[in-house]
Amino acid sequence: MLTPTLVRPIIASSDFLGVFLSGAFVIIFGAFYAMTVTLVKLKKLQRGYILLAFLFWGLQVYSMFYLGVKIHSKPFTFKAMMIVMIAYLMMPYIYFRIISKSEERYKDEKKESKNV
């Protein structure tokens, strides 16, 4: 009878720091990207800062790419990671649009209830 085995990618101990830091940078640069886009959309920062947000996103993509290479991702996993990065590029815009539309709808309903 065959015993089930779990195949894990082998990460060299010399690569551990790079893997750890690139994973942390994915989170940090993602947070800075989302924060910068949000502040520009809320008009707390000038529109020119959107370029800084895209720089953060680019650094996040590079960190994710580096992480994928260092952990020896398979092609399917690598493609999935890059699709997630493209989705992450669009998410703040989608989220802001949903919030804006729901806010407009709520204001309209509030006006109608005052008129009644």
C-alpha positions as a LaTeX table, in Angstrom:
\begin{tabular}{lrrr}
\hline
Residue & $x$ (\AA) & $y$ (\AA) & $z$ (\AA) \\
\hline
Met1 & 0.00 & 0.00 & 0.00 \\
Leu2 & 1.25 & 3.44 & $-0.92$ \\
Thr3 & 1.56 & 6.03 & 1.78 \\
Pro4 & 0.46 & 9.53 & 0.83 \\
Thr5 & 3.31 & 11.99 & 0.64 \\
Leu6 & 3.23 & 15.71 & 0.63 \\
Val7 & 5.52 & 17.33 & $-1.90$ \\
Arg8 & 6.78 & 20.69 & $-0.74$ \\
Pro9 & 9.10 & 23.00 & $-2.60$ \\
Ile10 & 12.54 & 22.94 & $-1.08$ \\
Ile11 & 13.71 & 26.39 & $-0.14$ \\
Ala12 & 17.41 & 26.71 & 0.41 \\
Ser13 & 18.28 & 28.12 & 3.79 \\
Ser14 & 20.27 & 30.84 & 2.05 \\
Asp15 & 17.04 & 31.92 & 0.28 \\
Phe16 & 14.93 & 32.07 & 3.44 \\
Leu17 & 15.58 & 35.76 & 4.13 \\
Gly18 & 14.76 & 36.68 & 0.52 \\
Val19 & 11.53 & 34.68 & 0.62 \\
Phe20 & 10.55 & 36.19 & 3.95 \\
Leu21 & 11.32 & 39.78 & 2.89 \\
Ser22 & 9.67 & 39.48 & $-0.51$ \\
Gly23 & 6.51 & 38.11 & 1.13 \\
Ala24 & 6.56 & 41.02 & 3.57 \\
Phe25 & 7.13 & 43.50 & 0.75 \\
Val26 & 4.10 & 42.14 & $-1.12$ \\
Ile27 & 1.97 & 43.05 & 1.88 \\
Ile28 & 3.66 & 46.40 & 2.59 \\
Phe29 & 3.66 & 47.66 & $-1.02$ \\
Gly30 & 0.06 & 46.46 & $-1.44$ \\
Ala31 & $-1.01$ & 48.44 & 1.60 \\
Phe32 & 0.79 & 51.56 & 0.37 \\
Tyr33 & $-0.80$ & 51.16 & $-3.08$ \\
Ala34 & $-4.31$ & 50.84 & $-1.65$ \\
Met35 & $-3.73$ & 53.72 & 0.77 \\
Thr36 & $-2.39$ & 56.06 & $-1.91$ \\
Val37 & $-5.19$ & 55.29 & $-4.37$ \\
Thr38 & $-7.78$ & 55.79 & $-1.63$ \\
Leu39 & $-6.32$ & 59.12 & $-0.54$ \\
Val40 & $-6.21$ & 60.35 & $-4.15$ \\
Lys41 & $-9.82$ & 59.26 & $-4.72$ \\
Leu42 & $-10.91$ & 61.02 & $-1.51$ \\
Lys43 & $-9.05$ & 64.12 & $-2.75$ \\
Lys44 & $-6.78$ & 64.19 & 0.29 \\
Leu45 & $-3.78$ & 63.97 & $-2.06$ \\
Gln46 & $-3.24$ & 65.60 & $-5.43$ \\
Arg47 & $-3.93$ & 63.50 & $-8.53$ \\
Gly48 & $-0.22$ & 63.39 & $-9.35$ \\
Tyr49 & 0.31 & 61.00 & $-6.45$ \\
Ile50 & $-1.49$ & 58.29 & $-8.40$ \\
Leu51 & 1.86 & 57.71 & $-10.13$ \\
Leu52 & 3.34 & 56.94 & $-6.72$ \\
Ala53 & 0.53 & 54.44 & $-6.19$ \\
Phe54 & 1.38 & 52.73 & $-9.46$ \\
Leu55 & 5.03 & 52.62 & $-8.41$ \\
Phe56 & 3.96 & 50.82 & $-5.22$ \\
Trp57 & 1.90 & 48.40 & $-7.29$ \\
Gly58 & 4.85 & 47.74 & $-9.60$ \\
Leu59 & 7.07 & 47.05 & $-6.60$ \\
Gln60 & 4.40 & 44.71 & $-5.26$ \\
Val61 & 4.28 & 42.81 & $-8.56$ \\
Tyr62 & 8.07 & 42.56 & $-8.62$ \\
Ser63 & 8.09 & 41.27 & $-5.04$ \\
Met64 & 5.44 & 38.69 & $-5.91$ \\
Phe65 & 7.43 & 37.65 & $-8.99$ \\
Tyr66 & 10.59 & 37.31 & $-6.92$ \\
Leu67 & 8.71 & 35.30 & $-4.30$ \\
Gly68 & 7.33 & 32.99 & $-6.97$ \\
Val69 & 10.79 & 32.38 & $-8.39$ \\
Lys70 & 12.36 & 31.76 & $-4.99$ \\
Ile71 & 9.73 & 29.26 & $-3.85$ \\
His72 & 9.92 & 27.44 & $-7.20$ \\
Ser73 & 6.27 & 27.97 & $-8.16$ \\
Lys74 & 4.81 & 25.79 & $-10.87$ \\
Pro75 & 3.61 & 27.56 & $-14.05$ \\
Phe76 & $-0.08$ & 27.39 & $-13.09$ \\
Thr77 & 0.57 & 28.85 & $-9.64$ \\
Phe78 & 2.79 & 31.52 & $-11.13$ \\
Lys79 & 0.06 & 32.56 & $-13.59$ \\
Ala80 & $-2.50$ & 32.62 & $-10.78$ \\
Met81 & $-0.25$ & 34.90 & $-8.74$ \\
Met82 & 0.08 & 37.33 & $-11.64$ \\
Ile83 & $-3.70$ & 37.30 & $-12.25$ \\
Val84 & $-4.18$ & 38.18 & $-8.58$ \\
Met85 & $-1.78$ & 41.11 & $-9.02$ \\
Ile86 & $-3.82$ & 42.41 & $-11.97$ \\
Ala87 & $-6.99$ & 42.05 & $-9.91$ \\
Tyr88 & $-5.31$ & 43.90 & $-7.04$ \\
Leu89 & $-4.58$ & 46.76 & $-9.44$ \\
Met90 & $-8.31$ & 47.19 & $-10.13$ \\
Met91 & $-9.81$ & 46.47 & $-6.70$ \\
Pro92 & $-9.47$ & 49.94 & $-5.10$ \\
Tyr93 & $-11.21$ & 51.49 & $-8.12$ \\
Ile94 & $-14.02$ & 48.94 & $-8.06$ \\
Tyr95 & $-14.45$ & 49.29 & $-4.31$ \\
Phe96 & $-14.52$ & 53.10 & $-4.49$ \\
Arg97 & $-17.11$ & 52.99 & $-7.29$ \\
Ile98 & $-19.36$ & 50.64 & $-5.32$ \\
Ile99 & $-19.13$ & 52.83 & $-2.23$ \\
Ser100 & $-19.82$ & 56.01 & $-4.25$ \\
Lys101 & $-22.86$ & 54.52 & $-5.98$ \\
Ser102 & $-24.31$ & 53.17 & $-2.75$ \\
Glu103 & $-23.72$ & 56.53 & $-1.07$ \\
Glu104 & $-25.58$ & 58.32 & $-3.89$ \\
Arg105 & $-28.44$ & 55.85 & $-3.59$ \\
Tyr106 & $-28.64$ & 56.35 & 0.17 \\
Lys107 & $-28.71$ & 60.15 & $-0.24$ \\
Asp108 & $-31.54$ & 59.83 & $-2.78$ \\
Glu109 & $-33.55$ & 57.60 & $-0.44$ \\
Lys110 & $-32.94$ & 59.96 & 2.46 \\
Lys111 & $-34.24$ & 62.93 & 0.39 \\
Glu112 & $-37.36$ & 60.97 & $-0.59$ \\
Ser113 & $-38.10$ & 60.04 & 3.02 \\
Lys114 & $-37.84$ & 63.70 & 4.10 \\
Asn115 & $-40.29$ & 64.73 & 1.36 \\
Val116 & $-42.91$ & 62.25 & 2.56 \\
\hline
\end{tabular}
